[in-house]
Amino acid sequence: MVSLVKLGAVLCALGPAVLLSASRPEDPGTPTSSVDPIAGPAALVKNSRVMVLGIDGLDPDVLKEVIERYPEKVPNFRKLVDEGGIHDLQTSCPPQSPVAWSNFITGRNPGGHGIYDFIHRDPTTRGLIPGNVKSEHGSEMGLWGEWKFPIGGSSDSNRTGESFWVTLAKNGVSADIWRMPANFPVEPADGLSFPGMMTPALDSAYGSYTIYTTDPPVDTVKSGGKYVQVRNNNGKIFTKIDGPPNAYKKGDPQASAELLVYVDEDNGAAAIEVGGKVIVVEPGEWTDFVPVSFDFFPGMMANLPSGKMGGIVRFYLRSITPEFELYASPVNIDPAAPAMPVSEPVAASADVVDAIGYYYTQGMAEEVNALKDNAIDDLEFMQQTKLVYEQRVRMMDYAIDRYMEKDGGLFFFYFSTVDLNCHMMWRFHDEVHPQHSQIEQLAEEDSSSWSGREGSTWKDVVYDLYIMMDPVLGQLRERVGEDETIMVMSDHGFAPWRRKFSLNRWLYDEGYLVLKDGEGPELPRDDPNYKQVMISQIELPNGEWIEGPVDWSKTRAYGVGFNGLYLNLVGRELDNEGTTADESGIVKPGAEADALLAEIKAKLEALRDTNGEKVVQVADLASDVYRGERMAEAPDIQVGYNAGYGNSDASSTGRIPNLVLSDNDGGTFNGNHLMAPEVVPGILLTNGQVREGSHALEDLTIEILKQYGVEPGEGQDGHPVLK
C-alpha cells in the first residue's frame, strides 16, 4: 500500500551523512553565523528593526469576518488594519505551503527555485519522490554478523536560489528566522535560524503516531501511524517505542526502545517508564516530552560516538478501563541533543530547551494524521493543537528576548495554528460540508474552556483560531515597539473542500491514461476484490519490478501530486530498464505537445459537477506561469481547482480511483487551499503604506531586502511593496 506516510519515508534520509553527535553541542555563548558578512549598507539601515509575523493559512476574507463579528476580541488586528488596511497577497502556483514559502524565501517563482509540489515524480518509474529534498543513496560495507557500515548518502535541499536571510547576512544585516517552513536542512543566518514545516521527525518524515491498546482494530497499520496490541499482566505492560531505521544493521530495521507502563486501576492512573524516567498520568492528560534513546551500534563511531541516537516523545493516556489505550507522539528530534541540526547555530536549539523546556521539532506538530485515522477524536486533537500553540507563544517570547538584545535587524516568526486546524476543523464552521452532519451536535457544544471566549461553541472554531492569534500580534508590537516596521503575512488563504476530484480517473475516462488489457481502475472500497491501482512501477526487495497496469505505449498524460499533470513526453519520461515493457514517453515536444496541452486545458476548464458548478477554475500551463532555469522539472499543467474542490489523496499519490467526483466524507482534510491561486490569496497587514497594485509573496521578499538597502539578486524580478 502506498501512502503519504510511505512517501514520507523517502524524505527521512537519516543516514550517517547527516548525523551529528548525540551529545549536547558545546554552548558557544552568543550565537554567531557561519555566513561571513561583507561590507553592506549604512549602519543606520542595518540596525533598523523589521518584524515579519508569518501566520500560515490566514485568509483575508475570514479575517474581515472576524473583525466584523468580534471587534472587541481582536484589538491588535483592528489597530493594524486601521494603520495600513487588509491587502491580498498573491500566493504561489500552486498554493501549496512548500511552494509558497519557497517563493517567499528566495524571491523567485517555482521555475527558479524548483519546488512545485509536496510530491514530485520519478520520470523513470512515475513513482513518488519528495518535492523539498533530493536524496542520494550511499553504499555500504559489510561487517561481522548483522552489522554493516553505511557510506555516503545525502538529503540536501531541492530548493535553489539564495534565501533572503543569507543575502542579508552577506550585506552585514542580522536576521533571526524562527520556524521558517521549507528551511530544512537549516540554512544559517547572521543571527538565529530555525526550521518549521517540512522538518522531519526522527522516526519518519512527517512523523508516525502509535496507539498502544489492549483492543486494537483488525487493521493495525494506518495511513499516519499504527496500533500496537499490548497485554496487561497484573498491572504491568511491556512494549517498545519504534524509532528511526538503523542504517548500521543489515536490512535497516527500525531501532526501538523499551517502554514499561504500570497500570493502577484502583486509583485511575498509570506510570509510564521510558528512558530511565517515570511519569504518572491520569486518563485525559498529556505528559511533557520525555527523552528516549535508541541503540544503533556497539562502540564508538565517528558520527555516532555513544552508539545511540536520542529523540523525545510525549504521551496521552486515553483510557485505563475497560480497555487500556495510550497515544505516543511521533519521535521528535531532541533539540537538546539533536541527531541532526534543528537550528543554526546548532547549540541554539538546546538554549531554547533551557529557556522553555522541550518542544516539538517536527515540522507539522499538530496531530492531523491521528485525527484523519480516527485514532484520536476532535476534542483530543484540539487539546493537542492548543498545547502546540501555547508552546509556540512561549518560544516567541524567548525569541523576542534574544532579538531585543541586539541593535536591530530582521525578526521572523511563524505560526502553523490557523492552517493545520482549519484543514481539520473547517467542517464545524461549514454547515453545507458533507462531513458537517457527522459532528453537527458537537458543533453546538460549548468550547469556551478551549477558546477562552465566553459563549463560544465548536461551530465558531475557525473564528476563535483567528482570535487566538491577536494576542500574539499584540505581544510582538508591545515588546518591540509600536513604531517599528511590522508585517503580518500568510502564504495563502483558505476555502472549503467539499468534493474530491480524481485527476487520474478523469484522464483514464478521457482516454489520455490507458491501462493494459484486462486492467481497470480501482473498484469501490467495499468490493471484496478491491485493490489499489497505481500508475507507478514498484521495485520489490529482491530487485525485481512490478511493471504496473499502465500501458505507457498509449498513455499521453498522467497525474502525480496535488495539482500536477504531466505529459508522457518523449525524451523526458524514460524507460525503466528493470522491466520488460518500454515506458519511454510517446508525446513529441513542440507542436504535438502544445496541441495536447491546449486540448486538456480546455476540457478541464469546461468541466462541471452534477450541480453545474465549475470544478477547475483554471488549468495553468507551466510555460505561462513559470520562468527560470528549472522550468524543465515543472508539471506541464498545474490544475487550479475551484473553491470546494481538490484532487483526491488517492489520485495525488498516483492511484486511479473508482470515481471521478465524490463527496469529501472523511479521512482527509476538509478545509483546504490546494486550489487555483486566485481562489485562496494570502494576506498582508502592515503599519507601512502599501503601494497600489497587486503584490505577491516574492515581492515581499524584495521589500525586506529594500528595507536594508539591499538590491535584488539574480533571478529575483519582484518589486517593492511599501511606499
C-alpha positions in Angstrom: 0.0 0.0 0.0 1.4 3.4 -1.0 0.5 6.4 1.2 1.8 9.8 2.0 3.4 8.3 5.1 5.4 5.9 2.9 6.3 8.8 0.7 7.5 10.4 3.9 9.9 7.6 4.5 11.7 8.7 1.3 12.1 12.2 2.8 13.6 10.9 6.1 17.1 10.1 5.0 18.5 9.6 8.4 21.8 8.2 7.3 25.1 8.9 9.0 25.9 11.5 6.4 23.6 13.9 8.3 24.0 12.6 11.8 25.7 14.7 14.5 26.9 13.7 17.9 24.1 12.6 20.1 25.6 14.6 23.0 24.6 18.2 23.6 26.7 20.6 21.5 29.1 22.8 23.3 27.4 26.1 24.1 29.2 28.8 22.1 27.7 31.7 24.0 26.3 34.4 21.9 25.1 32.8 18.6 27.2 33.6 15.6 26.7 32.8 12.0 28.8 30.6 9.7 28.0 33.1 7.0 30.7 35.7 6.6 29.1 39.1 6.2 30.7 41.5 3.8 30.5 45.3 3.8 26.9 46.4 3.4 24.7 49.4 3.8 25.0 52.1 6.3 24.8 51.2 10.0 21.6 53.1 10.5 19.8 51.0 7.8 21.4 47.7 9.1 20.2 48.4 12.6 16.6 49.2 11.7 14.0 46.8 13.1 11.6 45.0 10.8 9.3 42.3 12.2 7.5 39.8 10.0 4.9 37.5 11.6 4.1 34.6 9.3 0.7 33.1 10.0 0.2 30.1 7.7 -3.3 30.0 6.1 -4.5 33.4 7.3 -7.3 34.3 4.9 -8.2 38.0 4.2 -11.9 37.4 3.9 -12.1 35.3 7.1 -10.2 38.0 9.0 -12.6 40.6 7.8 -15.5 38.4 9.1 -13.8 38.0 12.5 -13.2 41.8 12.8 -16.8 42.5 11.9 -18.2 39.8 14.3 -15.9 40.1 17.3 -14.2 43.6 17.1 -13.6 43.6 20.9 -11.7 40.3 20.7 -9.2 41.4 18.0 -7.9 44.9 19.1 -4.4 44.3 17.7 -5.6 43.2 14.3 -8.1 46.1 14.2 -5.3 48.6 15.0 -3.0 47.2 12.3 -5.8 47.2 9.8 -6.6 50.8 10.7 -3.0 51.7 10.1 -2.5 50.0 6.8 -5.6 48.1 5.6 -6.1 44.5 4.6 -4.3 43.5 1.4 -4.5 40.4 -0.7 -1.1 38.8 -1.2 -0.8 36.8 -4.4 0.2 33.2 -3.5 2.2 30.7 -5.4 1.1 28.5 -8.3 0.1 26.0 -6.9 -0.8 27.4 -3.5 0.9 24.7 -1.5 2.9 25.6 1.6 6.4 24.4 0.5 5.9 26.1 -2.9 4.6 29.3 -1.4 7.2 29.6 1.3 10.0 28.9 -1.2 8.7 31.8 -3.3 9.0 34.0 -0.2 12.4 32.6 0.9 14.0 33.1 -2.5 12.0 35.9 -4.0 11.6 33.6 -7.1 8.8 31.6 -8.6 9.0 27.8 -8.8 10.7 27.9 -12.2 13.6 29.4 -10.4 13.6 27.6 -7.1 12.4 24.2 -8.3 9.7 23.3 -5.7 6.5 22.6 -7.5 4.5 20.4 -5.0 4.8 18.4 -1.8 5.1 15.5 -4.2 7.3 15.2 -7.3 7.6 12.2 -9.6 10.4 10.0 -10.8 10.4 10.4 -14.6 11.5 6.7 -15.0 9.2 4.9 -12.6 6.5 7.6 -12.3 6.8 6.9 -8.6 6.6 9.4 -5.8 9.6 11.4 -4.7 9.7 14.3 -2.2 9.5 17.8 -3.6 11.6 19.5 -0.9 14.7 17.3 -0.7 16.9 15.4 -3.1 18.1 12.2 -1.5 21.1 10.3 -2.8 21.6 6.8 -1.5 25.1 5.8 -0.5 26.8 2.5 -0.4 27.6 0.2 2.5 30.4 -2.0 3.7 29.6 -5.4 5.2 30.9 -6.1 8.7 30.5 -9.1 11.0 27.2 -10.8 11.7 24.2 -8.5 11.4 26.2 -5.3 11.2 27.2 -3.1 8.2 28.7 0.4 7.8 26.9 2.9 5.6 29.0 5.1 3.4 27.9 8.4 1.9 24.4 9.3 1.0 22.8 12.7 1.5 19.5 14.5 1.7 20.2 18.0 0.5 17.5 20.7 -0.1 16.0 20.6 -3.5 15.4 24.3 -3.4 17.7 26.6 -5.4 18.0 30.3 -5.1 19.5 32.2 -2.2 17.5 32.6 1.0 16.8 36.2 1.8 18.4 35.9 5.3 21.6 34.6 3.6 21.6 37.6 1.3 21.1 39.9 4.3 24.0 38.2 6.1 26.3 38.8 3.1 25.3 42.5 3.4 26.0 42.7 7.1 22.4 42.6 8.2 21.4 40.4 11.2 18.2 38.2 11.0 16.5 35.9 13.4 14.5 33.3 11.5 12.2 31.2 13.7 10.4 28.1 12.4 10.6 29.1 8.7 8.8 26.4 6.6 11.0 24.7 3.9 14.1 25.6 5.9 15.4 22.1 6.3 18.3 21.3 6.2 18.7 24.5 8.2 20.3 27.5 6.4 22.3 29.8 8.7 21.7 33.5 9.2 23.7 36.3 10.7 21.7 35.5 13.8 19.5 32.5 14.6 17.8 30.2 12.1 15.2 27.5 13.0 13.2 25.3 10.6 9.5 24.7 10.6 7.2 22.8 8.3 8.9 20.0 6.3 11.3 19.3 9.2 11.2 15.5 9.7 10.5 13.6 12.9 13.2 11.2 14.0 11.0 8.1 13.1 9.9 9.4 9.6 9.5 12.5 7.5 6.0 13.5 8.8 6.1 11.5 12.0 4.2 8.4 12.9 2.0 8.2 16.0 1.5 5.0 17.9 -1.6 3.8 19.8 -0.9 1.1 22.5 -4.1 -0.7 23.3 -5.4 -4.0 24.7 -8.1 -3.9 22.0 -6.7 -2.9 18.6 -8.7 -2.8 15.3 -8.3 -5.5 12.8 -6.2 -3.2 10.6 -3.4 -2.0 12.9 -1.5 -0.1 10.2 -3.0 3.2 9.4 -2.0 5.9 6.9 -0.4 8.1 9.6 0.6 5.7 12.3 -0.1 2.3 13.8 -1.8 0.4 16.7 0.2 -1.9 18.9 -1.5 -4.6 20.8 -0.4 -4.8 24.5 -1.3 -7.1 27.4 -1.9 -6.0 30.9 0.0 -8.5 33.1 -1.0 -7.9 36.7 -0.8 -4.1 36.2 2.3 -4.1 34.0 2.5 -3.6 30.3 5.8 -4.3 28.5 6.2 -2.9 25.0 8.6 -0.7 22.9 8.8 2.6 21.1 9.9 2.4 17.4 12.5 4.9 16.4 14.4 5.6 13.2 15.7 3.0 10.8 19.1 1.6 11.9 21.4 2.1 9.0 24.1 0.1 10.8 22.1 -3.1 10.7 21.5 -5.2 7.6 18.0 -4.6 6.3 17.8 -1.2 8.1 15.3 -2.4 10.8 13.7 0.2 13.0 15.6 0.9 16.2 13.5 0.6 19.3 13.5 1.5 23.0 11.8 -0.3 25.9 8.5 1.2 27.2 7.0 0.0 30.5 3.6 1.1 31.8 2.3 0.4 35.4 -1.5 0.5 35.4 -3.2 1.3 38.7 -6.9 0.7 38.0 -7.9 1.4 41.7 -6.5 4.9 41.6 -7.3 5.5 37.9 -3.7 6.4 36.9 -0.7 4.9 35.1 3.0 5.4 35.5 5.0 5.4 32.2 8.6 4.4 32.4 10.9 5.2 29.5 14.5 6.3 29.2 15.0 5.9 32.9 12.3 8.4 33.8 8.8 7.7 35.3 5.8 9.9 34.6 2.4 9.5 36.4 -0.6 10.4 34.2 -4.4 10.1 34.5 -6.8 9.4 31.7 -7.4 12.6 29.6 -3.9 14.0 30.5 -0.9 14.8 28.3 2.6 14.3 29.5 5.5 16.6 28.8 8.1 15.4 26.3 10.3 12.6 27.6 13.8 11.8 26.2 14.2 8.4 24.7 17.4 6.7 23.4 17.8 4.2 20.6 20.8 1.8 20.4 22.4 1.9 17.0 25.8 0.4 17.1 28.0 -1.1 19.7 31.0 1.0 20.5 32.2 4.4 19.3 31.6 5.7 15.7 32.8 8.9 14.2 29.4 10.4 13.8 27.5 8.5 16.5 30.0 8.5 19.4 27.8 6.9 22.0 26.4 4.3 19.6 22.9 5.8 20.5 20.5 8.3 18.9 18.2 10.3 21.1 14.7 11.6 20.5 11.8 12.9 22.5 8.2 11.6 22.9 5.1 12.8 24.6 2.1 10.6 25.7 -1.6 11.0 26.1 -3.5 8.4 28.2 -6.9 7.9 26.6 -8.2 5.2 29.0 -7.3 2.6 31.5 -10.5 0.6 31.7 -12.3 -1.2 30.2 -9.5 -1.2 27.7 -6.1 0.4 28.0 -5.2 2.9 25.4 -2.2 5.2 25.3 -1.2 7.6 22.5 2.5 8.2 21.8 3.6 11.1 19.6 6.0 10.7 16.7 9.6 10.5 17.9 10.8 14.1 17.5 14.4 15.1 17.1 15.7 16.0 20.6 16.6 19.7 20.4 18.8 19.4 23.5 21.0 16.8 21.7 20.0 16.9 18.1 20.8 13.9 15.9 20.7 16.4 13.0 20.7 20.1 13.3 17.4 21.8 14.1 18.9 25.2 14.5 21.8 27.3 13.3 24.0 27.7 15.3 23.4 24.1 16.3 23.6 24.8 20.0 20.7 27.3 19.8 18.1 24.6 19.9 19.4 23.4 23.3 19.3 27.0 24.5 15.6 27.1 23.8 15.1 23.9 25.8 16.9 25.5 28.7 14.5 28.5 28.5 11.1 26.9 27.8 11.5 23.2 28.1 11.3 20.5 25.4 9.4 21.5 22.3 8.1 19.9 19.1 10.9 19.9 16.4 8.7 18.0 14.0 7.6 20.4 11.2 3.9 19.6 11.3 3.4 19.2 15.0 -0.4 19.3 15.1 -1.6 15.7 15.1 -3.6 15.7 11.9 -2.6 12.1 11.0 -4.2 10.6 14.1 -7.4 12.6 13.6 -7.6 11.6 10.0 -7.3 8.0 11.1 -9.8 8.4 13.9 -7.1 7.3 16.3 -7.9 10.4 18.4 -11.2 12.4 18.4 -11.8 16.1 17.5 -11.6 17.4 21.1 -8.4 15.5 21.8 -7.0 16.9 18.6 -7.9 20.4 19.7 -6.3 19.8 23.1 -3.1 18.8 21.4 -3.0 21.7 19.0 -3.6 24.1 21.9 -0.5 22.6 23.5 1.4 23.3 20.3 0.1 26.9 20.2 1.0 27.6 23.8 4.5 26.2 23.2 4.9 28.5 20.2 3.8 31.5 22.2 6.5 30.7 24.9 9.0 30.2 22.1 8.2 33.6 20.5 8.5 35.3 23.9 12.0 33.8 24.2 12.8 34.7 20.6 11.9 38.4 21.2 14.1 38.4 24.3 17.0 37.3 22.2 16.2 39.7 19.4 15.9 42.7 21.7 19.5 42.0 23.0 20.7 43.1 19.5 20.9 46.5 18.0 18.4 45.7 15.2 17.9 43.6 12.2 15.1 41.4 10.8 12.8 39.2 13.0 10.6 36.5 11.5 8.4 34.1 13.5 6.0 31.5 12.1 2.7 30.0 13.4 1.0 27.0 11.9 -2.0 27.2 14.2 -4.6 28.6 11.7 -3.5 26.4 8.8 -3.5 22.9 10.3 -6.5 23.5 12.5 -8.5 24.8 9.6 -7.5 21.8 7.5 -9.2 19.5 10.0 -11.9 21.6 11.7 -13.4 23.5 8.7 -16.4 21.1 8.7 -17.5 22.5 12.1 -17.6 26.0 10.5 -19.1 25.0 7.2 -22.8 23.9 7.6 -23.0 22.6 4.0 -19.9 20.5 4.1 -20.6 16.7 3.6 -18.9 16.0 6.9 -20.9 18.6 8.9 -23.8 16.3 9.6 -21.4 13.9 11.4 -20.4 16.4 14.0 -23.5 18.7 14.0 -24.3 18.1 17.6 -20.7 18.6 18.8 -20.5 21.8 16.8 -23.2 23.3 19.0 -21.5 22.4 22.3 -19.6 24.9 24.4 -15.9 25.4 23.6 -15.1 28.2 26.0 -12.7 26.1 28.0 -10.6 25.7 24.9 -11.1 29.1 23.3 -11.2 31.2 26.5 -14.1 33.2 25.0 -17.3 33.0 26.9 -20.3 31.7 24.9 -18.2 30.1 22.2 -19.1 26.8 20.5 -17.1 24.5 18.3 -19.0 25.9 15.3 -17.0 29.1 15.9 -13.7 27.3 15.9 -12.3 28.9 12.8 -13.1 32.4 14.1 -11.6 31.5 17.5 -8.4 30.4 15.8 -8.0 33.9 14.4 -8.9 35.4 17.8 -6.1 33.3 19.3 -3.6 35.0 17.0 -4.5 38.5 18.1 -2.5 38.5 21.4 0.5 37.1 19.5 0.4 40.2 17.4 -0.1 42.4 20.4 2.8 40.7 22.3 5.2 41.4 19.4 4.3 45.0 19.0 4.3 45.7 22.7 7.7 44.1 23.2 9.5 45.5 20.1 7.7 48.9 19.9 4.8 50.3 18.1 6.8 52.5 15.7 8.9 49.7 14.2 8.0 48.3 10.8 5.8 45.2 11.1 4.3 43.0 8.5 1.8 40.2 9.1 1.7 37.8 6.1 0.3 34.4 5.1 1.4 32.1 2.3 -2.2 31.5 1.1 -5.8 31.7 2.3 -8.4 29.0 2.9 -11.5 27.5 1.4 -13.8 24.5 1.9 -13.0 21.2 0.4 -16.4 19.5 -0.1 -15.9 17.4 -3.3 -13.0 15.2 -4.3 -11.9 15.2 -7.9 -9.7 12.3 -9.1 -7.5 13.6 -11.9 -6.1 10.2 -12.9 -9.6 8.7 -13.1 -10.6 11.6 -15.3 -7.6 11.2 -17.6 -8.5 7.5 -17.8 -12.1 8.2 -18.8 -11.0 10.7 -21.4 -8.5 8.3 -23.0 -5.3 10.1 -22.0 -4.3 7.5 -19.4 -4.5 4.0 -20.9 -4.4 0.7 -19.0 -3.3 -2.7 -20.3 -5.8 -5.2 -21.4 -7.6 -6.8 -18.5 -6.7 -3.9 -16.2 -9.1 -1.3 -14.8 -9.4 1.5 -12.3 -10.0 0.7 -8.6 -13.2 -0.9 -7.6 -15.3 0.5 -4.7 -13.7 0.1 -1.3 -16.4 -2.3 -0.1 -15.9 -4.6 -3.1 -14.2 -7.9 -1.9 -11.9 -7.7 -4.9 -10.8 -4.1 -4.1 -7.1 -3.3 -4.6 -5.2 -0.1 -5.1 -4.3 0.6 -8.7 -1.0 2.5 -9.1 0.4 4.2 -12.2 4.0 3.6 -11.0 6.2 0.6 -11.3 7.2 -0.9 -8.0 10.5 -2.4 -7.1 10.5 -5.5 -4.9 13.1 -6.1 -2.1 14.8 -8.7 -4.4 15.4 -6.0 -7.0 12.7 -7.3 -9.4 10.0 -4.9 -10.7 6.2 -5.0 -10.8 5.5 -3.2 -14.1 2.1 -1.9 -13.1 -1.2 -1.7 -15.0 -0.5 1.4 -17.2 0.2 0.9 -21.0 2.8 3.6 -21.4 3.0 3.0 -25.2 -0.5 4.5 -25.4 -0.7 6.8 -22.4 -0.3 10.5 -23.1 -0.9 12.2 -19.7 -0.9 11.3 -16.0 -1.1 13.0 -12.7 1.2 13.0 -9.7 1.0 15.5 -6.8 -1.9 17.6 -5.5 -2.1 19.8 -8.6 0.4 18.4 -11.2 -0.4 16.9 -14.6 2.4 15.6 -16.7 2.6 14.7 -20.4 4.2 11.4 -21.2 6.9 13.3 -23.1 9.5 11.9 -25.4 13.0 12.4 -24.0 11.8 13.4 -20.5 9.7 10.4 -19.4 12.2 7.5 -19.5 12.2 3.7 -19.8 12.9 1.6 -16.7 15.5 -0.9 -17.8 14.4 -3.2 -15.0 11.1 -4.0 -16.7 10.4 -5.8 -20.0 8.0 -3.1 -21.2 9.2 0.2 -22.7 7.9 3.0 -20.6 9.5 5.8 -22.7 7.5 8.9 -23.4 5.3 9.0 -26.6 4.2 12.6 -26.9 6.6 14.6 -29.1 7.8 18.0 -27.7 6.7 21.0 -29.8 3.5 21.3 -31.8 2.2 17.9 -30.7 2.7 18.6 -27.0 1.3 22.1 -27.3 -1.8 20.9 -29.0 -2.4 18.2 -26.5 -1.9 20.6 -23.6 -4.4 23.1 -25.1 -6.9 20.3 -25.5 -6.6 19.0 -22.0 -6.7 22.6 -20.6 -9.9 23.4 -22.4 -11.6 20.2 -21.2 -10.6 20.7 -17.6 -11.7 24.3 -17.5 -15.1 23.3 -19.1 -15.6 20.5 -16.5 -18.8 20.9 -14.5 -20.1 18.9 -11.5 -23.6 17.4 -11.4 -24.9 20.6 -9.9 -23.4 22.7 -12.7 -20.6 24.1 -10.6 -17.2 24.6 -12.1 -14.6 22.0 -10.9 -11.4 23.5 -12.2 -11.1 27.3 -12.0 -8.0 27.4 -14.3 -5.5 24.9 -15.7 -2.3 26.8 -15.8 0.3 25.9 -18.4 3.8 25.8 -17.0 5.0 27.9 -19.9 2.6 30.6 -18.9 3.2 30.9 -15.2 6.8 29.9 -14.7 10.2 31.4 -15.6 13.7 30.3 -14.6 16.3 27.7 -15.1 14.4 24.8 -13.6 11.3 25.0 -15.7 12.0 21.7 -17.3 11.1 20.0 -14.0 7.7 21.5 -13.8 4.4 19.7 -14.3 3.1 20.6 -17.7 -0.2 21.8 -16.2 -1.0 22.9 -12.6 -4.6 22.2 -12.1 -6.2 25.0 -10.1 -9.4 23.8 -8.5 -12.4 25.9 -7.7 -13.4 26.6 -4.1 -14.9 23.4 -2.7 -12.9 21.1 -4.9 -9.5 19.4 -4.8 -7.6 16.5 -6.1 -8.2 13.3 -4.1 -5.4 12.0 -1.9 -5.5 8.8 -3.9 -5.0 10.4 -7.3 -2.4 12.8 -5.8 -0.3 9.8 -4.8 -0.5 8.2 -8.3 -3.6 6.0 -8.0 -6.5 5.6 -10.4 -9.6 5.7 -8.0 -13.1 4.4 -8.6 -14.9 7.7 -9.2 -14.0 11.0 -10.9 -16.1 13.0 -8.4 -17.2 12.1 -4.9 -18.2 13.8 -1.6 -15.3 14.5 0.8 -16.8 12.4 3.5 -13.8 11.9 5.8 -10.3 10.6 6.3 -8.6 13.7 4.9 -8.6 17.5 5.1 -12.0 19.2 5.0 -10.7 22.7 4.6 -8.0 23.3 2.0 -6.0 25.7 -0.2 -4.7 23.3 -2.9 -6.8 25.2 -5.5 -6.4 28.0 -8.0 -4.1 30.8 -6.7 -6.9 33.4 -7.2 -9.3 31.4 -5.0 -7.1 31.4 -1.9 -4.9 34.6 -1.9 -2.7 35.2 1.1 -2.8 38.3 3.3 -0.6 41.3 4.0 -1.1 43.6 7.0 1.4 46.3 7.8 1.8 49.6 9.6 3.5 50.9 6.5 1.8 52.4 3.4 1.3 49.7 0.7 1.8 50.7 -2.9 -1.1 50.5 -5.3 -1.4 47.4 -7.5 -1.0 43.6 -7.0 1.7 42.2 -4.8 3.0 38.6 -4.5 5.0 36.6 -2.0 8.2 37.2 -3.9 7.5 41.0 -3.9 7.5 40.9 -0.1 11.0 39.4 -0.3 12.2 42.3 -2.4 10.6 44.7 0.2 12.5 43.1 3.0 15.8 43.5 1.1 14.9 47.1 0.3 14.3 47.8 4.0 18.0 47.2 4.5 19.3 48.8 1.3 20.0 45.5 -0.4 19.4 45.2 -4.2 17.5 42.2 -5.6 19.8 39.3 -6.8 19.9 37.2 -9.9 16.5 35.7 -10.8 14.6 38.0 -8.4 12.3 40.1 -10.5 9.8 41.2 -7.9 9.1 44.8 -6.8 8.9 46.6 -3.5 5.6 46.6 -1.7 5.8 49.7 0.6 5.9 53.3 -0.4 
